[in-house]
Amino acid sequence: MNIVQFPECNVIYGPPPDMEESQVAKIPAYQGKAESGGCDGADIVVVAYQMTPQELLALAQQQGVIYLSMIGGLAPHYLSFNFHQATHPA
């Protein structure tokens, strides 16, 4: 999957202080506030990835399973299919 820039991006995240750019690429993102639900007003960061045609095929063959890896710990998170869902948690 490739990280992609989207119209609402307003920040670029670089690697943490203890890592080099050769280890962790810069990531375009949206940084703002959640706009609904029990998380209304909470800080939120949204990033977007786009699958290649080969990855879409593999996803279908794997029965739709996606794995999320986070280096350094696990922050509260969720996946969505569009920016409105990404900024309006349930």
Secondary structure, DSSP 8 states (H G I E B T S, - for coil): -EEE--TT--EEE---TTS-TTTS--EEEEEEE--SGGGTT-EEEE-EEE--HHHHHHHHHTTT------TT---S----SSHHHHHS--
